[in-house]
């Protein structure tokens, strides 16, 4: 046992699980029992929309509920994972309200070109606007790792009158120097100097060419994908190049203008130097009140020790000066229709979910049909439970009287970039969701999905899920992910080509093998040389989702085996999935014995199903018939 470290901390799992945002004891419906959790959306002045999780204590027993902690994620993190999620739980336990938010640097922002560090003040502006609308007049900015640099830059730039303190965890004194030191220590390839040379043009000209690069050994000491980093050159330049002065917190902290707490990890392999001391010295030299302490035994992720770090933050927040207790904004609970849950699969893997249920129409539909049907909806490629078609479908579908559960799966978020997740394993995730719904009193199931999730919806519905299946629906369903990828890559002129990629990935097909490699495919999705047109996978995850032998990826092999009606919803302007795939799938289903297959072609609609009204209209009519 490490000195000063509690002996009841669960063992640290594999690196991918940690990178995906797992932390001990962060299950919805269990660890948030004394707080209200609400999903919110913040909107920026440049028309971006980011998710947030608002946690509020149910009672102001400690006189703290009038202060809001706005929490910002670390590198490739998000508002519902890792340290920020657990901090939001802990602050609410202690009586403080907390708002954990995404920024444009969350998830894959830094890989696919949108994660511009210098634009993040717009994201914090939007979070502050939301805090004001709710009624909070007292705010503490809280950042973890990269998020510490983001909030420090923001506070030095904006000085919002509501902000009374700045609290950071695992705060690098300089993002560029921290990366330079880490990459040198790990022997990263390409080196820091080489990446700086490559990124110079992309960083200097925001309208010029950009690219996605992989840095081997950038995050850890091995050549495994889990120890690699993936970056857009332009995003890297803005926060990691030596010219990125806004990312040098030792300079920005001098202009904080409010008390600062620096809570550093006591055994941090990412920041092994004296970052906290350097930051504290700079703040004190500028006359900024500063509190510095280290959490003994904590690594950079505060594995198992986020509650202890939160206790230290709370004690500091209690000491902040103020003119009496802050006014607590009135809480206006919603209809109770949205419930956040965490599912446990048979293998122990945890998956977050959002159940939306509108009581009155749901009860009316149960009386009318004599059964209680719920929908499981699955996300698309590198997605999660709150993005794209999953977000806008929930409320209108639930209003029809059909409760809908959207879930994260093991192939979401960063798993395909750095992990070993394979499509067939998602069947266990859906079975876990079905078992949970059965425990809630539902007796029939409809499986639905978007894009990659549409393929998986058909695959799962064709297998035993533990509940009778009333139907399966796909939004943008490829005839076969393998063939769809091959045709599109040929059309776009991908590098490497589909056949070349097959040769690269085939040796890594074995799911039990230890070795794997990261692959970057230029022009995989669009015929342009931009990060957003690029695909990033490990060889194994590409093979099992796009390779020619991937059985779950072949929707045409499963659509006829679904023992219930099928809906194929398809946009005519889809450039990712061939619009002709929907009628082909329907014909195959009928040939295989399923005559109840409906094809709904949406004129002028693309792969994102942005015409919500047309999408809901076609989907809703079918759902009311079959569910």
Secondary structure, DSSP 4 states (H G I P E B T S, - for coil): --TTS-TTPPPP--HHHHHTT--SS--TTTTTTTEEEEEEEEE-TTS-EEEEEEEEESS-TTS-TT-EEEEE--TT--TTSHHHHHHHHHHHHTT-EEEEE--TTSTTTTTTT---GGGHHHHHHHHHHHHHHHT---EEEEEETHHHHHHHHHHHHH--TTEEEEEEES--S-HHHHHHHHHHHHT-BS-HHHHHHHHHHHHH-TTS---EEEEBTSSSSSSSGGG-EEEEHHHHHHHHSTT-GGG-HHHHGGG--SEEEEEEETT-SSS-S-HHHHHHHHHHHTT--EEEEEETT--TT-TTTHHHHHHHHHHHHHTS--SSSPPPPPP----S-EEEEEEE-TTS-EEEEEEE--HHHHHHHHHHHSS-EEEEEE--TT--TTSTHHHHHHHHHHHTT-EEEEE--TTSTTHHHHS---GGGHHHHHHHHHHHHHHTT--EEEEEEETHHHHHHHHHHTS--SSEEEEEEEES--S-HHHHHHHHHHHHT-BS-HHHHHHHHHTT--TT-S---EEEEBTSSSSSSSGGG-EEEEHHHHHHHHSTT-STT-GGGTGGG-SSEEEEEEETT-SSS-THHHHHHHHHHHHTT---EEEEEETT--TT---HHHHHHHHHHHHHHH-
